[in-house]
Amino acid sequence: MLFVVDFDGTVAPEDTVDALLERFADPEWRRIEEQWVRGEMDSRQCMAAQIALVAGDEQALEEFLQSVEIDPDFPAFVDGVSGFADVVIASDGLDYPIAHALGRLGLSLPFYANRVAFRRGGLGISFPHREAACVVGSGVCKCAVARRVDAGRSLPLVLIGDGRSDLCIARAADYVFARGTLRRFCEAENINHSPFETFGDVLSVVRRWEARKFEEPARECECPRTPG
């Protein structure tokens, strides 16, 4: 089994990028966000334009990005599924807070995110995991991440997420744990899912799968298996 897990708004209950922009960016970032929501730019263009508006000294930015709080049930979830599943974090956010949070928790998990760099007076961003064929223009194509980690094993794919960057992969997943925008999308698209608030909720469901020899996700799945 393969769990693809979002970070901002999921592992971290608060969206790290939005919080960063609220504190350090020119309010113009909100107009850029609206353009992205209207489909006038892709998510990679949106992120690059917003990060360019961030202003602050390196110490203040580092302290903020190191202070990201994690769902306290997340380590127990990772431990609970480690015997039968791979877990990967796929985020269309920033790599620095993810790396710092995992290190603080002593968790060694693969993760894919946009690369942030500290520069004089602000931040820079690059997209090492971009996928030219990504239909929504994400900085990190979560569908491509899932294919890469699966490596041809055809593992049952379980998505845990909350937002717009999860919508595409939700259509390809065998099962979805959803909150926020992703939950509303799953309801509208009739994608089989479980709502959740914390990773304690997720682990409770997964333990029931364990008791049933993990057959439940595949048996109940009604979502289409589409390429990507």
N, C-alpha and C positions, 0 to 999 in steps of 0.2 A: 504494500500500500504506500502511496506517496501523498503526503500532505504539502500543499503549496499554501503558504501562510503570508498574508499581507502584514505590513508593519504599522503604518500610521493609521490610527483609529481602530486597530485590531490588537496586535501585540502591545503597542502603546495606545492606551485608551484615547489620548488626545492626539489630534493630527499635528505631528511635529512641524511640518512645513508651514501650515497655517499659523501655528503659534509663533514660529520664527518671523513670518512676514508681519504679523500683528505687532510684534515688538520692535523689529529692526528695519522694516521696509517702508518706503513711501506709500501712501494710501492708493497710489496708482495701481498697486497690485490687484486691487479688487476689480477694477475695470478690465484688467487683463484676464482675470478669472471669469468674468462674465462673457468675454469674447470666446474663451475656451468652451464654456458651457453651451454657448450658441453654435458651436461648431465652426467658428471663424478661424481657429488655429488648432493645431494638434497639441497633445499634452507635452511633448518635448519642447515645442516652441513656447508654450505657456510657462513651463518651468524655467527655461533659460531667461525669459524676459522678467519673470518675478525675482529670481535670484539676483539678477543684475541690479535690482532696486534695494538690496540689502546693504545697510551701512552700519558699521560698528567696528570697534577695535577687536583684534584677534582674541584677546583674553575674555572679553565679554561674550563673544560668539562661542568660543570653546566652552565656557562655563554653562551657557544656555544649552548647547547641544549635548553636553554631558549630563544634564539634569533631567533628561527625559525619563518619565516614570513608566514602568512596565506593569502589565497586568500581573498581580502577585500569584495568580494561578498558572501562569505560563510555564515556569520551570517544572511544576508537577505534571502538566500536560506532556511536555517533552519527555520526561522520565517515564510516564505511563504508556507512551506509544513506542518507545525506543526499541522494544523487543520485536516489533513486527512491522515497523513502518519507517520510511525515510521522511525527514522533515526538512524543508527548505523555505527560507524567507525570500519572497519576491516582492520588491517594493518599487514603486515609481517615485519614491522619495529620495532621501539622501543617505549615503553609506556611513558617514561618520557617526551619527547617533546610534545606528544599529550596531556597528562594531563595538562602540563603547558600552552599550547596554548589555550585549552578549558577554563581553569580557567581564563586566561587573558581576554578572550572574554566574560566571564560570561555565557558560554554555558554548560548546563548539559545534555550531551549525553553519552550513553553507548559506550564504546570502547573496542576493543580486540587487543592486540599487545604483542610482546615479551617483557619480563620483563628485564630491564637493572638495574644494581646495580653499584654504585661507589665503587671501590676498590683502594687500594694504587697503584698509578701510572697508573691507567687505568680503564677499565670497565669489568664487568662480565655480562653474559646474561643467562636467563633461558626461558623455553618455556611452560608456564602454560596452553596454549590453543592448544597445539599440539593434533593432532588426529591420532591415530595409523593407521586408514584406509585411510588417505589422500594419494591419488595416486601420488602426486608430492612432498610429504615430506615437506610441508610448516611448518614453526613454528606456524603459525596461519592458520588453514584451513577455508577459507572464506565460503565454502559450508556448513561446520558444524555450523559456526556462524549464517548463514542465517536460517538454520533449527532450531537452538536453540531460536533465537529471534522470529521467526514466531510462534513457539510453537503450531503447528497443525492448525493454522488459515487459511492456504492456501492463504496468501496475495499475490497479484501481486508483483513480485520481480524486482526491478530496481537496476542495478549496475552502479556505477560511478567510473571509474578508468583509469589507464594509463599504467600498466605494466604487467610483466610476472606473478606476483602473482594473477592477475585477470583473467587469461585465462580460468581456469577450471570453475569458477563460471559463466563466461560469457555464457557458453553453457547452463546453467540451468536458466538463467535470462529471464524474460518476455521482458525486454527492457534494452538496454545498452547505457550509455553515455561514449564515449571513446575518448582518445587522445593517442598519442605516440604509443608504442608497441601494446597496446590493440586495438587501432583503426586499425592498419594494420592487426591484427589477425581477427578482425570482418569482415574486407573487404575480406580477404582470405577465411574465413569460411562461408561467406554469412549470418552473424548474424545481425539481424536488430538492428541498432544503430544510434545515432546522434553524430557527432563529436562536441567537445566543446573546448574552451580555458579557460573560466572562469565559475564560478558558476552563473554568470549573464546569460550566454548562456543557462545553464541548466534550470534556473528558467523561462526563457522566454518560453521554450518548455513546461514545466510543467504547466504553466499558461494557455496554449492552451488546455492542457488536462483537466484542471479545467473547462474551458468554455464548454467542450464537455462531462462533467460529468465523466471524467477520463476513458472513454472507449477506447481511442486511443491506449494505450500501448498493451492491450490484443488483440484488434482487428487486429493490424498491425503485431503482433509478428510472425515471421517465424522461430525463433530459436527452436531447439528441447528441450523438457523438459526431461532432463536426470536425473537419480538419482544423488544426491550429487552435 
